Amino acid sequence: EAQVTQNPRYLITVTGKKLTVTCSQNMNHEYMSWYRQDPGLGLRQIYYSMNVEVTDKGDVPEGYKVSRKEKRNFPLILESPSPNQTSLYFCASSLSTVGSQPQHFGDGTRLSIL
Amino acid sequence: GDSVTQMEGPVTLSEEAFLTINCTYTATGYPSLFWYVQYPGEGLQLLLKATKADDKGSNKGFEATYRKETTSFHLEKGSVQVSDSAVYFCALSMFSGGYNKLIFGAGTRLAVHP
């Protein structure tokens, strides 16, 4: 089954404790992206990757890191999480960056930073 | 810059009622337009899309027409069901910074009652 898998689905942690949210896709997609979803703001892009070893900042990259060492994986790293990073996070992938290509989303990771 | 504006929710309807969720966009070029749906506890799923003016996207009884003259992409369904209760996101894909960027509206929550 074609899917984007995120882990964990839920995490409660404390300020400053490094965490990683994993994302993996099995569709051989080139393009992957991370978003955060906050009430009234829709989804905002954090980072994206157009291919292996190619990553770039989205609209809200502060406080986050990513890496793309393999095509299928695109982890999101919070080196020193803060309460303002409490949010619902989504990983997405698409075959390419052609405008008409839809993105496929994971089920989300709800992070609470205390 | 490019943006998407959706009608605020929540929208509350009785089963079999007619649904319209308004969406307008601002873009400097010719974007592709999408509606995504998010069911409780899940990620976003593509509902329908349109890639050029006057195109009509349709799926599961939902329709939306790409109106360039009014920069709109309103979502409609003739008879909603309880199972349509979800959050609906309008989005555009626009070439920006070397790739096609997906920009979301804030989302509209739909609640359908029996």
Chai-1 contact restraints between the chains, C-beta under 6 A:
chainA,res_idxA,chainB,res_idxB,connection_type,confidence,min_distance_angstrom,max_distance_angstrom,comment,restraint_id
A,G40,B,A106,contact,1.0,0.0,6.0,A-B,restraint_1
A,G42,B,F104,contact,1.0,0.0,6.0,A-B,restraint_2
A,G42,B,G105,contact,1.0,0.0,6.0,A-B,restraint_3
A,G42,B,A106,contact,1.0,0.0,6.0,A-B,restraint_4
A,G42,B,G107,contact,1.0,0.0,6.0,A-B,restraint_5
A,L43,B,F104,contact,1.0,0.0,6.0,A-B,restraint_6
A,M50,B,Y99,contact,1.0,0.0,6.0,A-B,restraint_7
A,F90,B,G43,contact,1.0,0.0,6.0,A-B,restraint_8
A,T97,B,Y99,contact,1.0,0.0,6.0,A-B,restraint_9
A,T97,B,N100,contact,1.0,0.0,6.0,A-B,restraint_10
A,G99,B,S32,contact,1.0,0.0,6.0,A-B,restraint_11
A,G99,B,S93,contact,1.0,0.0,6.0,A-B,restraint_12
A,G99,B,N100,contact,1.0,0.0,6.0,A-B,restraint_13
A,S100,B,S32,contact,1.0,0.0,6.0,A-B,restraint_14
A,S100,B,T51,contact,1.0,0.0,6.0,A-B,restraint_15
A,P102,B,L46,contact,1.0,0.0,6.0,A-B,restraint_16
A,F105,B,G43,contact,1.0,0.0,6.0,A-B,restraint_17
A,F105,B,L44,contact,1.0,0.0,6.0,A-B,restraint_18
A,G106,B,G43,contact,1.0,0.0,6.0,A-B,restraint_19
A,D107,B,E42,contact,1.0,0.0,6.0,A-B,restraint_20
A,D107,B,G43,contact,1.0,0.0,6.0,A-B,restraint_21
A,G108,B,G43,contact,1.0,0.0,6.0,A-B,restraint_22
